[in-house]
């Protein structure tokens, strides 16, 4: 009997999944871009970015553009692997259901 | 409270986020226009100075090209600093045009030793290569066609004398950089 692959709880949340999906498709993205793409509030996005960073799934670099602070995010190899594993797990769920 | 996702919702999020990635096409147009108009003006000025029998006719290039180079670096750095997102296409284009600059420099260096008869045709082929590949990467057909036209002009240039090769440079840059550059400026993002 096929087993249920475990879904990574860190990615199984809509905003974190959206952030990692944006980052897998670009070289790097800043906070404002991620906010626009995901439609999240700044506060919520900030919290979820911190969680993804703590897990080692993304790198966050804070710098300044002129006098404006900027938060630039990139996906790490670990984050890439985690998303791939998450998608594989999703596929097992779908194939088990159908 | 975190919403519990089902597998279809998860896939929909991944799909919509990946599919929604856009590259800012218009930002690229500034480089085609900057180099296009600089090269066009330099080629025509060089041609005109030859007609006027000015012995320093070639001097337009070592003056104009470094100025355009400095402007390009300045604009590129500003764009990179202010960009909210950097896509894989941006990275591919950076490598393409970085490599293009190196080969251009080598071609000019070789011309110093072997003569300048074939230099302009080589530069025209390279303009064609740069815009053809960029057009493919950006899925922007005027650049692809501009590249093809540059190659055709570049073939003709092989059989023409040096002075007329300058007019070929002007024509090639018009079709491969300036026209697509202006069209790119008005294009939606891709």
Interface residues (C-beta under 8 A of the other chain):
Chain A: X12 X13 X14 X17 X18 X21 X22 X24 X25 X26 X27 X28 X29 X30 X32 X33 X36 X37 X38 X65 X83 X86 X87 X90 X93 X94 X97
Chain B: X2 X3 X5 X7 X9 X10 X11 X13 X14 X17 X18 X20 X21 X81 X82 X83 X84 X85 X86 X87 X88 X90 X91
